[in-house]
Amino acid sequence: MTTQAMVEREGTVLLGWMGLLGWTVEIERDGSGWIGLAKRVDGGFSIGGSASSERELVSKLFNRAVRGLALQAA
């Protein structure tokens, strides 16, 4: 498996986990970078972010989502 294929698979896995955790994610290209918005399906929480690569953006959104859920549970 190539490095690029592994990176794409890892991003897909993180997006899959976000879906299982109750998030919808919208990602789009913005010039030379990427922007994204993740919203809780129940409408209770949303997060956004930007990054120079799609993989980096997915990672940021996933980390922020998990951190946000942990804060809500506390």
TORROPA-308971 format. One record per residue (C-alpha): x, y, z; residue in three letters. Coordinates in Angstrom, 1 decimal, m for minus. Example, Ala and Ser with C-alpha at 12.3 -4.5 7.8 and 13.67 -1.06 7.14 Angstrom:
+--------+--------+--------+------+
:      X :      Y :      Z : type :
+--------+--------+--------+------+
:   12.3 :   m4.5 :    7.8 :  ALA :
:   13.7 :   m1.1 :    7.1 :  SER :
+--------+--------+--------+------+
This chain:
+--------+--------+--------+------+
:      X :      Y :      Z : type :
+--------+--------+--------+------+
:    0.0 :    0.0 :    0.0 :  MET :
:    1.4 :    3.4 :   m0.9 :  THR :
:    1.8 :    6.2 :    1.6 :  THR :
:   m0.9 :    8.2 :   m0.2 :  GLN :
:   m3.3 :    5.3 :   m0.1 :  ALA :
:   m2.6 :    4.9 :    3.7 :  MET :
:   m3.2 :    8.6 :    4.3 :  VAL :
:   m6.5 :    8.6 :    2.4 :  GLU :
:   m7.6 :    5.4 :    4.2 :  ARG :
:   m6.8 :    7.0 :    7.6 :  GLU :
:   m8.8 :   10.1 :    6.8 :  GLY :
:  m11.7 :    7.9 :    5.7 :  THR :
:  m11.6 :    6.0 :    9.0 :  VAL :
:  m11.6 :    9.2 :   11.0 :  LEU :
:  m14.6 :   10.5 :    9.1 :  LEU :
:  m16.3 :    7.2 :    9.6 :  GLY :
:  m15.7 :    7.5 :   13.4 :  TRP :
:  m17.1 :   11.0 :   13.4 :  MET :
:  m20.2 :    9.7 :   11.7 :  GLY :
:  m20.6 :    7.0 :   14.3 :  LEU :
:  m20.1 :    9.6 :   17.1 :  LEU :
:  m23.0 :   11.6 :   15.7 :  GLY :
:  m21.3 :   14.2 :   13.5 :  TRP :
:  m21.9 :   15.3 :    9.9 :  THR :
:  m18.9 :   16.7 :    8.2 :  VAL :
:  m18.6 :   19.1 :    5.2 :  GLU :
:  m15.1 :   19.7 :    3.7 :  ILE :
:  m14.2 :   21.7 :    0.6 :  GLU :
:  m11.2 :   23.1 :   m1.1 :  ARG :
:  m10.5 :   26.8 :   m0.5 :  ASP :
:   m7.8 :   28.0 :   m2.9 :  GLY :
:   m4.7 :   26.1 :   m2.0 :  SER :
:   m6.1 :   24.9 :    1.4 :  GLY :
:   m9.1 :   23.1 :    2.8 :  TRP :
:  m11.9 :   24.3 :    5.1 :  ILE :
:  m14.4 :   22.2 :    7.0 :  GLY :
:  m17.4 :   22.3 :    9.3 :  LEU :
:  m18.6 :   19.4 :   11.5 :  ALA :
:  m22.0 :   19.5 :   13.2 :  LYS :
:  m23.5 :   17.3 :   15.8 :  ARG :
:  m26.6 :   15.6 :   14.3 :  VAL :
:  m28.6 :   16.7 :   17.4 :  ASP :
:  m27.6 :   20.3 :   16.6 :  GLY :
:  m26.0 :   20.8 :   20.0 :  GLY :
:  m22.4 :   21.6 :   18.9 :  PHE :
:  m20.4 :   22.5 :   15.8 :  SER :
:  m16.7 :   23.0 :   15.1 :  ILE :
:  m14.8 :   24.3 :   12.1 :  GLY :
:  m11.3 :   24.4 :   10.9 :  GLY :
:   m8.9 :   25.0 :    8.0 :  SER :
:   m5.6 :   23.4 :    7.0 :  ALA :
:   m3.2 :   23.1 :    4.1 :  SER :
:   m4.1 :   19.5 :    3.4 :  SER :
:   m7.4 :   17.5 :    3.6 :  GLU :
:   m5.8 :   14.9 :    5.9 :  ARG :
:   m4.6 :   17.6 :    8.3 :  GLU :
:   m8.1 :   19.1 :    8.3 :  LEU :
:   m9.8 :   15.8 :    9.0 :  VAL :
:   m7.4 :   15.2 :   11.9 :  SER :
:   m8.1 :   18.6 :   13.4 :  LYS :
:  m11.8 :   18.2 :   13.1 :  LEU :
:  m11.7 :   14.7 :   14.7 :  PHE :
:   m9.5 :   15.9 :   17.6 :  ASN :
:  m11.7 :   18.9 :   18.2 :  ARG :
:  m14.9 :   16.8 :   18.1 :  ALA :
:  m13.5 :   14.2 :   20.6 :  VAL :
:  m12.3 :   17.0 :   22.9 :  ARG :
:  m15.7 :   18.7 :   22.7 :  GLY :
:  m17.5 :   15.6 :   23.5 :  LEU :
:  m15.2 :   14.9 :   26.5 :  ALA :
:  m15.9 :   18.4 :   27.8 :  LEU :
:  m19.7 :   18.0 :   27.5 :  GLN :
:  m19.5 :   14.7 :   29.4 :  ALA :
:  m17.5 :   16.2 :   32.2 :  ALA :
+--------+--------+--------+------+
